[in-house]
Amino acid sequence: MRNILIALLLIIVAGCSRMADQTKWMASVHPLQSATLHKIRIEQSDVTKFVGLLALEPRADGIWCILLDATGIPLIKGLVSTDGTMRVEYSVSSRLASRLPDLLGRVIEYTYFIPASPDCPWYDPYRVCFSSDDSGSIVKWRKLGPIRLWQVDKKHHKNQGETITVKMNIPSVLITLQHLDEEPGN
């Protein structure tokens, strides 16, 4: 029993010590270079909860975002800081302002701000990892032990542009961002 406790302690210490050097890896798997417009779809338990538009613009202190309904009416405007918190500047209703900013903040944080490493050792219990292939697809994820907490998939489709899918397991939510400001086929 004592040996098991010592082994677990060493795994935790090794994992925590390696977190400090994450900044030498990619600052972001999906860098946001300029303002973009996306079709956003939010699903929970395979039921579509929201479809609309999401405009993103990089700023020095985070990413400015505007969530619009399907007709283009702004629902929420605010700045998402690098820690994933959203400072809401405008909201059409208090109900939306209580739920969506946290979700949007986490999606933007996971996609654009959290650094990831291609080196993902089994003994590191809380590392953010990524993998890519020749087609330009990138997958970034965070696991806690054997449990995948979230995953971001970026795929480039020949005729549809780029799609970013964020899957969160706690709560079980799937968010899809389809770039609208790209020419099909590029």
Helices and strands as residue ranges (DSSP letters): H 2-19, G 20-24, E 36-44, E 47-59, E 62-69, E 74-80, E 86-91, H 94-108, I 109-113, E 128-132, E 138-144, E 147-157, E 161-169, E 172-179
